[in-house]
Amino acid sequence: MKILLDNCVDWRLKRLLTTHEVSHAKDVGWQELGNGRLLAAAADSGFAVFITVDKKIKYEQNLDRLPLPVIEIDLPDSRLPAIAAIVPQVIEALTQIERFRFISINQDGRIITTAVRAE
């Protein structure tokens, strides 16, 4: 699966998602794009999912009209050790992106789904 990590996500998360094709926004030259333009560019470039730690994205974007599914990692600490602790839940969320437009994973590792994809 082709995954794009948001600018605010530690690029080293790529090393923990080894069974997928993972790029960081900086890898593809999109470090200056805001979320709306970044999501559109990712969708146009064939990415299947966008992973972010930006807790504002669900308020700034229309979740029902996202150009590609988003996984939000909703942790009080967005450094790699904290994210690494919930990588199994991130991998589980990746299996659900066919059904959901927006998935949030909280600090307890609970997966919260919203914005069901249109069929």
C-alpha positions as CSV (number, residue, x, y, z in Angstrom):
1,M,0.0,0.0,0.0
2,K,1.3,3.5,-0.9
3,I,1.3,5.6,2.3
4,L,2.1,9.3,2.7
5,L,3.3,10.6,6.1
6,D,2.4,14.2,6.9
7,N,5.1,16.8,7.4
8,C,4.4,16.7,11.2
9,V,5.0,12.9,11.5
10,D,8.5,11.7,12.4
11,W,9.9,10.4,9.1
12,R,11.4,7.4,10.9
13,L,7.9,5.9,11.2
14,K,8.6,4.6,7.7
15,R,11.0,2.1,9.2
16,L,8.2,0.6,11.3
17,L,5.7,0.1,8.4
18,T,8.1,-2.1,6.3
19,T,5.4,-4.1,4.4
20,H,4.2,-0.9,2.8
21,E,5.5,1.7,0.4
22,V,5.9,4.7,2.7
23,S,7.0,8.2,1.8
24,H,7.3,11.3,3.9
25,A,5.9,14.6,2.5
26,K,9.5,15.9,2.5
27,D,10.6,12.9,0.4
28,V,8.4,14.0,-2.4
29,G,9.1,17.8,-2.1
30,W,5.8,18.7,-0.5
31,Q,7.1,20.1,2.8
32,E,5.5,23.5,2.0
33,L,2.0,22.3,1.2
34,G,-0.8,22.8,3.7
35,N,-3.1,19.9,4.5
36,G,-5.8,20.6,1.9
37,R,-3.2,20.9,-1.0
38,L,-1.1,18.1,0.5
39,L,-4.1,15.7,0.6
40,A,-5.0,16.6,-3.0
41,A,-1.4,16.1,-4.2
42,A,-1.2,12.8,-2.5
43,A,-4.4,11.6,-4.0
44,D,-3.3,12.7,-7.5
45,S,0.0,10.9,-7.1
46,G,-1.6,7.6,-6.2
47,F,-1.2,7.4,-2.5
48,A,-3.7,5.2,-0.8
49,V,-3.7,6.7,2.7
50,F,-2.4,9.8,4.6
51,I,-1.1,9.5,8.1
52,T,-0.9,12.5,10.4
53,V,-0.5,13.6,14.0
54,D,-2.3,16.9,13.3
55,K,-5.3,16.9,15.7
56,K,-6.8,19.8,13.8
57,I,-7.2,18.1,10.5
58,K,-10.7,16.7,11.4
59,Y,-11.9,20.2,12.0
60,E,-10.2,21.8,9.0
61,Q,-11.2,19.3,6.4
62,N,-14.6,18.0,5.3
63,L,-14.2,14.3,6.4
64,D,-16.8,13.1,4.0
65,R,-15.0,14.6,1.0
66,L,-11.4,13.7,1.7
67,P,-9.6,12.9,-1.5
68,L,-8.0,9.9,0.2
69,P,-8.4,8.2,3.6
70,V,-6.7,9.7,6.6
71,I,-5.3,8.0,9.7
72,E,-4.9,10.4,12.6
73,I,-2.6,9.4,15.4
74,D,-4.1,11.3,18.4
75,L,-1.4,11.2,21.1
76,P,-0.3,13.8,23.6
77,D,3.3,13.0,22.6
78,S,3.9,12.8,18.9
79,R,7.6,11.7,19.1
80,L,8.6,8.4,17.6
81,P,8.7,6.3,20.8
82,A,5.1,7.2,21.6
83,I,4.0,6.4,18.0
84,A,6.0,3.2,17.9
85,A,3.9,1.9,20.8
86,I,0.7,2.0,18.7
87,V,2.1,0.8,15.4
88,P,0.1,-2.4,15.7
89,Q,-3.1,-0.3,15.8
90,V,-1.8,1.8,12.8
91,I,-1.3,-1.5,10.9
92,E,-4.8,-2.6,11.9
93,A,-6.3,0.8,10.8
94,L,-4.6,0.3,7.4
95,T,-6.7,-2.8,6.9
96,Q,-9.9,-0.7,7.4
97,I,-9.2,2.1,5.0
98,E,-11.3,0.5,2.3
99,R,-14.4,1.2,4.5
100,F,-13.6,4.5,6.2
101,R,-12.4,8.0,5.1
102,F,-11.1,9.0,8.5
103,I,-9.7,6.8,11.3
104,S,-8.3,8.2,14.6
105,I,-6.1,6.2,17.0
106,N,-6.0,7.5,20.5
107,Q,-3.4,7.1,23.2
108,D,-5.0,3.9,24.5
109,G,-4.6,2.4,21.1
110,R,-8.3,2.5,20.5
111,I,-9.3,2.9,16.9
112,I,-12.2,5.3,16.3
113,T,-13.7,5.4,12.8
114,T,-15.8,8.1,11.3
115,A,-16.7,9.3,7.8
116,V,-17.7,6.0,6.2
117,R,-16.7,5.8,2.6
118,A,-19.4,6.0,0.0
119,E,-20.1,2.8,-1.8
